[in-house]
Amino acid sequence: MSKHQEHFQIETKAIHGGSIKDEQFGSLATPLYQTSTFTFENAQQGAKRFAGEEQGYIYSRLGNPTTTQLEQTVAALEGTESAAATATGMGAVSAALLANLSAGDHLISSKAVYGCSFALMSHMLTKFGIEVSFVDMTEPENITRAIQPNTKVIFLETPINPNLVVLDLAAIGKIANQHQLISIVDNTFLTPYLQKPAQFGFDLIIHSATKYLNGHGDVVAGIICGSEEMITEIKMTSLKDIGATMSPHDAWLIIRGLKTLPIRMDRHCQNAQQIAEYLESHPSIKQVYYPGLKSHPGHKFIGNQMKAAGGVIAFELDGSLEDGAFFIDQMALLSIAVSLGDAESLIQHPASMTHSPYTPEEREAAGISDTLIRISVGLEHVNDITADLNQAFEKLIKHQGMPKQVA
Ligand SMILES: *Cc1c(COP(=O)(O)O)cnc(C)c1O
């Protein structure tokens, strides 16, 4: 009996979602097929594999059993027919877009997306004659208004980094279907445990598997989920020929990480909710951005579009850019690092880090204030995280009370 069954709950699929078995020894863990190539019994078999007349592996850029196990598992979680593993999250974004766009096509993207996705669309794709419009998708009519006869693809993510703005997947999915556009969602922040865009008619669901899917901060990886037809097209074009294929070793680590995805996400969400409530009540804070808070405009999507609010929180300190940097420097438990979705809590200050190349005006337009801080809430005991933040606030308050040093 195959354990790959539709009726299983997501917790079971995270553990049993793939069909690759070790027939020879009965290994419980999926074997790591750390090989570049696969041998053929004879020339005829090689010819049949290349012609697609016989199932089987050829070369690891085209497919590998360990990677297949991961692809089947994530496809089962997202509720899609198939998936294609990629070397990084950006490998997934670029492979999905390049497979579906040609010179002369038009792409509509949410104006706020992951920085490198924005760079890919605004700098690289335009070099190859693809037109791009960036629109504010919080008003779905803006998408309808931006549609042209040559519009082919729409691209978005939700919640949007760093202010956790939530977009309406049902409304946007409907527009994409009405206009027969290929719709792509980056689901990195919530994972299929909390949000399944395929239910809203989205064609391709992308992840940076670097983040929650792997969950342990030890790989960079990506994955694209969708119909058998679309995934085969991506594998046979942009993945095969551009080559951002996932290493089998990374696939093996992510298979292990995925087994605990549901329980990790539950704890990330619980911790984040408590910390967001603590932050919201703190006098040193101007604003907290977390869809789990009633004060957040995205709160209305919880319980329908998204099961819970995820593990990323952003907040604005009452102070200056320098205060933002001072605050994160006081952390003893939280690590100062970009990325998210790891067991360790990570904290970063976009104005002095990820978004430091922006001018203050550009940052303001992107909704990134000088004192915005982002936390990827980890799996430590919530009281230890709160205590670390608390001691940093106390030092900040003292620091703000002191006369400014003259440089
Ligand atoms: C990190 C991230 C990416 C890029 O993924 P990499 O694995 O770093 O290439 C894309 N989208 C979102 C939302 C991300 O957080």
The ligand as a Tripos MOL2 file, in Angstrom:
@<TRIPOS>MOLECULE
LIG
   15    15     1     0     0
SMALL
NO_CHARGES

@<TRIPOS>ATOM
      1 C1         14.7000   34.3400    1.0460 C.3       1 LIG1
      2 C2         13.5660   34.5840    0.1310 C.ar      1 LIG1
      3 C3         13.6960   34.3760   -1.2530 C.ar      1 LIG1
      4 C4         14.9880   33.9720   -1.8970 C.3       1 LIG1
      5 O1         15.3700   32.6950   -1.5010 O.3       1 LIG1
      6 P1         16.9040   32.1910   -1.4990 P.3       1 LIG1
      7 O2         16.7700   30.7960   -1.0120 O.co2     1 LIG1
      8 O3         17.6570   33.0950   -0.5840 O.co2     1 LIG1
      9 O4         17.3940   32.3010   -2.9040 O.co2     1 LIG1
     10 C5         12.5720   34.5740   -2.0480 C.ar      1 LIG1
     11 N1         11.4110   34.9890   -1.5160 N.ar      1 LIG1
     12 C6         11.2550   35.2140   -0.1980 C.ar      1 LIG1
     13 C7          9.9390   35.6710    0.3160 C.3       1 LIG1
     14 C8         12.3250   35.0260    0.6730 C.ar      1 LIG1
     15 O5         12.1670   35.2520    1.9840 O.3       1 LIG1
@<TRIPOS>BOND
     1     1     2 1
     2     2     3 ar
     3     2    14 ar
     4     3     4 1
     5     3    10 ar
     6     4     5 1
     7     5     6 1
     8     6     7 2
     9     6     8 1
    10     6     9 1
    11    10    11 ar
    12    11    12 ar
    13    12    13 1
    14    12    14 ar
    15    14    15 1
@<TRIPOS>SUBSTRUCTURE
     1 LIG1         1 GROUP 0 **** ****
